[in-house]
Amino acid sequence: MSIVLATVGWIFFGLGIAAGLLLDLVGLFGNWVILATALTAGVFSGFHHFGIWTMLSLTALALLGEVLEMLAAGYGARKFGGGKGAIFASLVGCIVGAIVGTPWFPVVGTLMGACAGAFGGAAIYELLIVGKSAGASIQTGVGAALGRIGGVIVKLVIGLAMLGMLTLGY
């Protein structure tokens, strides 16, 4: 009976990790799902496979992923000619866009909304507040959207690093 329970447990563990990585792909909270999956496995196994250092490391990585993902849109806006205001506007746009996009297109809408919000926030700020031309404002918006996509990729890579830690049993 214990072999069956262990097998079922590891199947759920694998499904939790896969769900976390898929959520990372669409810009959602996948690394937190990976962490919760690892914590649950740890609790049920008496932390036999994953110790406290692994859990602390996974928590640090999940936090790092969120910070880098959030900052990426601002970085993109800056690289494409935006100022500090455009960076802030792209961050606000990411958040608002993700919130607005999620109900319209669940899961994928979060990423689409965040990218559109980053674009819109940076472009509108540059156009209306800074007074740049439409072309230059759009360029800054494109940079913010590309930065947001880059942030999702970075977050996914961190999720894969978390999987690597769990696979190696650190």
MARSEDO-732741 format. One record per residue: x, y negated, z of N, C-alpha, C in turn. Coordinates in nm, 2 decimals, m for minus. Layout:
BEGIN
ATOM      n_X      n_Y      n_Z     ca_X     ca_Y     ca_Z      c_X      c_Y      c_Z
ATOM        X        Y        Z        X        Y        Z        X        Y        Z
...
***
This chain:
BEGIN
ATOM      n_X      n_Y      n_Z     ca_X     ca_Y     ca_Z      c_X      c_Y      c_Z
ATOM     0.08     0.12     0.00     0.00     0.00     0.00     0.09    m0.13     0.00
ATOM     0.20    m0.12     0.07     0.28    m0.24     0.08     0.35    m0.27    m0.06
ATOM     0.38    m0.17    m0.14     0.43    m0.19    m0.27     0.33    m0.26    m0.36
ATOM     0.21    m0.22    m0.35     0.10    m0.29    m0.42     0.09    m0.43    m0.38
ATOM     0.08    m0.46    m0.25     0.07    m0.60    m0.21     0.19    m0.68    m0.25
ATOM     0.31    m0.62    m0.24     0.43    m0.70    m0.28     0.42    m0.73    m0.43
ATOM     0.38    m0.63    m0.51     0.37    m0.65    m0.66     0.27    m0.76    m0.69
ATOM     0.15    m0.76    m0.62     0.05    m0.86    m0.64     0.10    m1.00    m0.60
ATOM     0.18    m1.00    m0.49     0.23    m1.12    m0.44     0.33    m1.18    m0.54
ATOM     0.42    m1.10    m0.60     0.52    m1.15    m0.69     0.45    m1.19    m0.82
ATOM     0.34    m1.12    m0.86     0.27    m1.17    m0.98     0.21    m1.31    m0.96
ATOM     0.15    m1.33    m0.84     0.10    m1.46    m0.81     0.21    m1.57    m0.80
ATOM     0.32    m1.52    m0.75     0.44    m1.61    m0.75     0.48    m1.66    m0.89
ATOM     0.49    m1.56    m0.98     0.52    m1.59    m1.12     0.42    m1.68    m1.18
ATOM     0.29    m1.65    m1.16     0.18    m1.74    m1.21     0.19    m1.88    m1.16
ATOM     0.22    m1.89    m1.03     0.24    m2.03    m0.97     0.35    m2.11    m1.03
ATOM     0.46    m2.04    m1.05     0.58    m2.11    m1.11     0.55    m2.15    m1.26
ATOM     0.48    m2.05    m1.33     0.45    m2.08    m1.47     0.35    m2.20    m1.48
ATOM     0.25    m2.20    m1.38     0.16    m2.31    m1.38     0.23    m2.44    m1.35
ATOM     0.32    m2.44    m1.26     0.40    m2.56    m1.23     0.48    m2.62    m1.35
ATOM     0.54    m2.53    m1.42     0.61    m2.57    m1.54     0.52    m2.63    m1.65
ATOM     0.40    m2.56    m1.66     0.31    m2.62    m1.76     0.25    m2.75    m1.72
ATOM     0.23    m2.77    m1.59     0.19    m2.90    m1.54     0.30    m3.01    m1.56
ATOM     0.42    m2.97    m1.55     0.53    m3.06    m1.58     0.53    m3.11    m1.72
ATOM     0.50    m3.02    m1.81     0.49    m3.05    m1.96     0.39    m3.16    m1.99
ATOM     0.29    m3.17    m1.91     0.18    m3.27    m1.94     0.19    m3.38    m1.84
ATOM     0.30    m3.39    m1.77     0.32    m3.51    m1.68     0.25    m3.51    m1.55
ATOM     0.21    m3.39    m1.51     0.14    m3.38    m1.38     0.24    m3.33    m1.27
ATOM     0.19    m3.29    m1.16     0.26    m3.26    m1.04     0.32    m3.12    m1.03
ATOM     0.37    m3.07    m1.14     0.42    m2.93    m1.15     0.53    m2.89    m1.05
ATOM     0.62    m2.98    m1.02     0.73    m2.94    m0.93     0.67    m2.92    m0.79
ATOM     0.57    m2.99    m0.75     0.50    m2.98    m0.62     0.43    m2.84    m0.62
ATOM     0.38    m2.80    m0.73     0.32    m2.66    m0.74     0.42    m2.56    m0.72
ATOM     0.54    m2.58    m0.78     0.65    m2.48    m0.76     0.69    m2.48    m0.62
ATOM     0.71    m2.59    m0.56     0.74    m2.60    m0.41     0.64    m2.53    m0.33
ATOM     0.51    m2.55    m0.35     0.40    m2.49    m0.27     0.41    m2.34    m0.30
ATOM     0.43    m2.30    m0.42     0.44    m2.15    m0.45     0.56    m2.09    m0.37
ATOM     0.67    m2.16    m0.37     0.79    m2.10    m0.29     0.76    m2.10    m0.14
ATOM     0.70    m2.20    m0.09     0.66    m2.21     0.05     0.57    m2.09     0.09
ATOM     0.47    m2.07     0.00     0.37    m1.97     0.03     0.44    m1.83     0.02
ATOM     0.53    m1.81    m0.08     0.60    m1.68    m0.08     0.69    m1.67     0.04
ATOM     0.75    m1.78     0.08     0.83    m1.78     0.20     0.75    m1.74     0.33
ATOM     0.64    m1.79     0.34     0.55    m1.76     0.46     0.52    m1.62     0.46
ATOM     0.47    m1.57     0.34     0.42    m1.43     0.34     0.54    m1.33     0.35
ATOM     0.66    m1.37     0.31     0.77    m1.28     0.32     0.86    m1.30     0.45
ATOM     0.81    m1.39     0.53     0.89    m1.42     0.65     1.02    m1.49     0.62
ATOM     1.02    m1.57     0.51     1.13    m1.64     0.45     1.25    m1.55     0.43
ATOM     1.22    m1.43     0.39     1.32    m1.33     0.36     1.40    m1.36     0.23
ATOM     1.33    m1.41     0.13     1.39    m1.44     0.00     1.44    m1.58    m0.01
ATOM     1.37    m1.67     0.05     1.40    m1.82     0.04     1.41    m1.88     0.18
ATOM     1.52    m1.93     0.21     1.55    m1.99     0.34     1.51    m2.14     0.35
ATOM     1.54    m2.20     0.46     1.51    m2.34     0.49     1.59    m2.43     0.40
ATOM     1.72    m2.39     0.36     1.80    m2.48     0.27     1.74    m2.48     0.13
ATOM     1.69    m2.36     0.09     1.62    m2.36    m0.04     1.50    m2.45    m0.04
ATOM     1.42    m2.44     0.07     1.30    m2.52     0.07     1.33    m2.67     0.08
ATOM     1.44    m2.71     0.15     1.48    m2.85     0.16     1.53    m2.90     0.02
ATOM     1.61    m2.81    m0.04     1.66    m2.84    m0.17     1.55    m2.86    m0.28
ATOM     1.45    m2.77    m0.27     1.34    m2.78    m0.36     1.26    m2.91    m0.34
ATOM     1.24    m2.94    m0.21     1.17    m3.07    m0.18     1.25    m3.19    m0.24
ATOM     1.38    m3.19    m0.22     1.46    m3.30    m0.27     1.45    m3.31    m0.42
ATOM     1.45    m3.19    m0.49     1.44    m3.19    m0.63     1.31    m3.24    m0.68
ATOM     1.20    m3.20    m0.61     1.07    m3.24    m0.65     1.05    m3.40    m0.63
ATOM     1.11    m3.45    m0.52     1.11    m3.59    m0.51     1.19    m3.66    m0.61
ATOM     1.31    m3.61    m0.64     1.39    m3.67    m0.75     1.32    m3.67    m0.88
ATOM     1.25    m3.56    m0.91     1.18    m3.56    m1.04     1.07    m3.66    m1.05
ATOM     1.00    m3.69    m0.94     0.90    m3.79    m0.94     0.96    m3.93    m0.96
ATOM     1.07    m3.96    m0.89     1.13    m4.09    m0.90     1.18    m4.11    m1.04
ATOM     1.25    m4.01    m1.09     1.31    m4.03    m1.23     1.20    m4.04    m1.33
ATOM     1.09    m3.96    m1.32     0.98    m3.98    m1.41     0.92    m4.12    m1.41
ATOM     0.90    m4.17    m1.29     0.84    m4.30    m1.28     0.93    m4.41    m1.33
ATOM     1.06    m4.40    m1.31     1.16    m4.50    m1.36     1.19    m4.49    m1.51
ATOM     1.16    m4.38    m1.57     1.20    m4.36    m1.71     1.13    m4.46    m1.80
ATOM     1.00    m4.49    m1.78     0.93    m4.58    m1.87     0.99    m4.72    m1.86
ATOM     1.02    m4.76    m1.74     1.08    m4.89    m1.72     1.22    m4.90    m1.79
ATOM     1.29    m4.79    m1.78     1.42    m4.78    m1.84     1.41    m4.80    m2.00
ATOM     1.31    m4.73    m2.05     1.28    m4.73    m2.19     1.24    m4.87    m2.24
ATOM     1.16    m4.94    m2.16     1.12    m5.08    m2.19     1.24    m5.17    m2.19
ATOM     1.33    m5.15    m2.09     1.45    m5.23    m2.08     1.54    m5.21    m2.20
ATOM     1.56    m5.08    m2.24     1.65    m5.05    m2.35     1.60    m5.11    m2.48
ATOM     1.47    m5.12    m2.49     1.41    m5.18    m2.61     1.38    m5.32    m2.61
ATOM     1.45    m5.39    m2.52     1.44    m5.54    m2.52     1.35    m5.60    m2.41
ATOM     1.29    m5.53    m2.32     1.20    m5.58    m2.22     1.28    m5.63    m2.10
ATOM     1.22    m5.73    m2.03     1.28    m5.78    m1.91     1.22    m5.71    m1.79
ATOM     1.25    m5.76    m1.67     1.21    m5.70    m1.54     1.06    m5.70    m1.54
ATOM     0.99    m5.80    m1.59     0.84    m5.80    m1.58     0.79    m5.69    m1.67
ATOM     0.85    m5.66    m1.78     0.80    m5.56    m1.87     0.82    m5.42    m1.81
ATOM     0.93    m5.41    m1.73     0.96    m5.28    m1.66     0.85    m5.26    m1.56
ATOM     0.82    m5.36    m1.48     0.71    m5.35    m1.38     0.57    m5.32    m1.45
ATOM     0.55    m5.39    m1.56     0.42    m5.38    m1.63     0.41    m5.24    m1.69
ATOM     0.52    m5.18    m1.73     0.51    m5.04    m1.79     0.49    m4.94    m1.68
ATOM     0.54    m4.96    m1.56     0.52    m4.87    m1.45     0.37    m4.88    m1.41
ATOM     0.32    m5.00    m1.40     0.17    m5.02    m1.36     0.09    m4.95    m1.47
ATOM     0.13    m4.98    m1.60     0.05    m4.92    m1.71     0.05    m4.77    m1.71
ATOM     0.17    m4.71    m1.67     0.18    m4.56    m1.66     0.07    m4.51    m1.56
ATOM     0.07    m4.57    m1.45    m0.02    m4.53    m1.34    m0.17    m4.54    m1.38
ATOM    m0.20    m4.66    m1.43    m0.34    m4.69    m1.48    m0.38    m4.60    m1.59
ATOM    m0.29    m4.59    m1.69    m0.32    m4.50    m1.81    m0.34    m4.36    m1.77
ATOM    m0.26    m4.31    m1.68    m0.28    m4.17    m1.63    m0.41    m4.15    m1.57
ATOM    m0.45    m4.24    m1.48    m0.58    m4.24    m1.41    m0.69    m4.24    m1.51
ATOM    m0.68    m4.33    m1.61    m0.79    m4.35    m1.70    m0.79    m4.23    m1.80
ATOM    m0.68    m4.19    m1.84    m0.67    m4.08    m1.94    m0.72    m3.94    m1.90
ATOM    m0.70    m3.92    m1.77    m0.73    m3.78    m1.72    m0.87    m3.74    m1.73
ATOM    m0.97    m3.82    m1.70    m1.11    m3.78    m1.72    m1.15    m3.76    m1.86
ATOM    m1.09    m3.84    m1.95    m1.13    m3.83    m2.09    m1.07    m3.70    m2.16
ATOM    m0.95    m3.67    m2.13    m0.89    m3.55    m2.19    m0.82    m3.48    m2.07
ATOM    m0.89    m3.40    m1.99    m0.82    m3.34    m1.88    m0.69    m3.27    m1.92
ATOM    m0.59    m3.28    m1.83    m0.46    m3.23    m1.84    m0.37    m3.31    m1.94
ATOM    m0.40    m3.30    m2.07    m0.33    m3.37    m2.17    m0.35    m3.52    m2.17
ATOM    m0.47    m3.56    m2.12    m0.50    m3.70    m2.11    m0.42    m3.77    m2.01
ATOM    m0.37    m3.70    m1.91    m0.28    m3.77    m1.82    m0.15    m3.82    m1.88
ATOM    m0.09    m3.73    m1.96     0.03    m3.77    m2.03     0.00    m3.88    m2.14
ATOM    m0.10    m3.85    m2.22    m0.14    m3.95    m2.32    m0.17    m4.08    m2.26
ATOM    m0.25    m4.08    m2.15    m0.28    m4.21    m2.09    m0.16    m4.28    m2.03
ATOM    m0.07    m4.20    m1.97     0.05    m4.26    m1.91     0.13    m4.33    m2.02
ATOM     0.15    m4.26    m2.13     0.23    m4.31    m2.24     0.17    m4.43    m2.30
ATOM     0.04    m4.43    m2.32    m0.04    m4.54    m2.38    m0.03    m4.66    m2.28
ATOM    m0.05    m4.63    m2.15    m0.04    m4.73    m2.05     0.09    m4.80    m2.04
ATOM     0.20    m4.72    m2.05     0.34    m4.77    m2.04     0.36    m4.86    m2.17
ATOM     0.31    m4.81    m2.28     0.32    m4.89    m2.40     0.25    m5.03    m2.39
ATOM     0.12    m5.01    m2.35     0.03    m5.13    m2.34     0.08    m5.23    m2.23
ATOM     0.12    m5.18    m2.12     0.17    m5.27    m2.01     0.29    m5.35    m2.05
ATOM     0.39    m5.28    m2.11     0.51    m5.35    m2.15     0.48    m5.44    m2.27
ATOM     0.41    m5.40    m2.37     0.38    m5.48    m2.49     0.30    m5.60    m2.45
ATOM     0.20    m5.58    m2.38     0.11    m5.70    m2.34     0.18    m5.80    m2.26
ATOM     0.26    m5.75    m2.16     0.34    m5.84    m2.08     0.43    m5.93    m2.17
ATOM     0.51    m5.86    m2.26     0.60    m5.93    m2.34     0.53    m6.03    m2.43
ATOM     0.42    m5.99    m2.49     0.34    m6.08    m2.58     0.28    m6.19    m2.51
ATOM     0.20    m6.17    m2.40     0.13    m6.27    m2.34     0.20    m6.35    m2.23
ATOM     0.29    m6.29    m2.16     0.36    m6.36    m2.05     0.49    m6.42    m2.10
ATOM     0.57    m6.34    m2.17     0.70    m6.38    m2.21     0.69    m6.47    m2.34
ATOM     0.59    m6.44    m2.42     0.57    m6.51    m2.54     0.65    m6.46    m2.66
ATOM     0.69    m6.33    m2.65     0.77    m6.27    m2.77     0.67    m6.25    m2.88
ATOM     0.73    m6.23    m3.00     0.65    m6.20    m3.12     0.58    m6.06    m3.10
ATOM     0.48    m6.04    m3.18     0.41    m5.91    m3.18     0.50    m5.80    m3.20
ATOM     0.59    m5.81    m3.30     0.69    m5.71    m3.34     0.78    m5.67    m3.22
ATOM     0.83    m5.77    m3.16     0.93    m5.75    m3.05     0.85    m5.69    m2.93
ATOM     0.73    m5.73    m2.91     0.65    m5.68    m2.80     0.61    m5.53    m2.82
ATOM     0.58    m5.50    m2.94     0.55    m5.36    m2.98     0.68    m5.28    m2.96
ATOM     0.79    m5.33    m3.00     0.92    m5.26    m2.98     0.94    m5.22    m2.83
ATOM     0.92    m5.32    m2.75     0.93    m5.29    m2.60     0.83    m5.19    m2.56
ATOM     0.71    m5.20    m2.60     0.61    m5.10    m2.57     0.65    m4.96    m2.62
ATOM     0.70    m4.95    m2.73     0.75    m4.82    m2.79     0.86    m4.76    m2.70
ATOM     0.95    m4.85    m2.65     1.05    m4.80    m2.56     1.00    m4.75    m2.43
ATOM     0.90    m4.82    m2.38     0.84    m4.77    m2.26     0.77    m4.64    m2.27
ATOM     0.70    m4.62    m2.38     0.63    m4.49    m2.41     0.73    m4.38    m2.43
ATOM     0.84    m4.41    m2.50     0.95    m4.31    m2.52     1.01    m4.27    m2.39
ATOM     1.03    m4.38    m2.31     1.09    m4.35    m2.17     1.00    m4.26    m2.09
ATOM     0.87    m4.28    m2.10     0.78    m4.20    m2.03     0.79    m4.05    m2.07
ATOM     0.80    m4.03    m2.20     0.81    m3.90    m2.25     0.95    m3.84    m2.20
ATOM     1.05    m3.92    m2.21     1.18    m3.87    m2.15     1.17    m3.84    m2.01
ATOM     1.09    m3.91    m1.93     1.07    m3.88    m1.79     1.00    m3.75    m1.77
ATOM     0.91    m3.71    m1.86     0.84    m3.58    m1.85     0.94    m3.47    m1.88
ATOM     1.03    m3.50    m1.97     1.13    m3.40    m2.01     1.23    m3.38    m1.89
ATOM     1.27    m3.49    m1.83     1.36    m3.48    m1.71     1.29    m3.40    m1.60
ATOM     1.16    m3.43    m1.58     1.09    m3.36    m1.47     1.08    m3.21    m1.50
ATOM     1.06    m3.18    m1.62     1.05    m3.03    m1.66     1.19    m2.97    m1.64
ATOM     1.29    m3.04    m1.67     1.43    m2.98    m1.65     1.45    m2.96    m1.50
ATOM     1.41    m3.05    m1.42     1.42    m3.03    m1.28     1.34    m2.91    m1.23
ATOM     1.22    m2.90    m1.29     1.14    m2.78    m1.26     1.21    m2.65    m1.29
ATOM     1.27    m2.65    m1.41     1.35    m2.53    m1.45     1.47    m2.51    m1.35
ATOM     1.53    m2.61    m1.30     1.64    m2.60    m1.21     1.58    m2.54    m1.07
ATOM     1.46    m2.58    m1.04     1.40    m2.52    m0.92     1.37    m2.37    m0.94
ATOM     1.33    m2.34    m1.06     1.31    m2.20    m1.09     1.44    m2.12    m1.08
ATOM     1.54    m2.18    m1.13     1.68    m2.12    m1.13     1.72    m2.10    m0.98
ATOM     1.69    m2.19    m0.90     1.73    m2.18    m0.75     1.65    m2.06    m0.69
ATOM     1.52    m2.05    m0.73     1.44    m1.95    m0.67     1.48    m1.81    m0.73
ATOM     1.52    m1.81    m0.85     1.56    m1.68    m0.92     1.69    m1.63    m0.85
ATOM     1.78    m1.72    m0.83     1.90    m1.68    m0.77     1.89    m1.66    m0.62
ATOM     1.78    m1.70    m0.56     1.76    m1.68    m0.42     1.84    m1.76    m0.32
ATOM     1.87    m1.88    m0.36     1.95    m1.97    m0.27     1.87    m2.02    m0.16
***
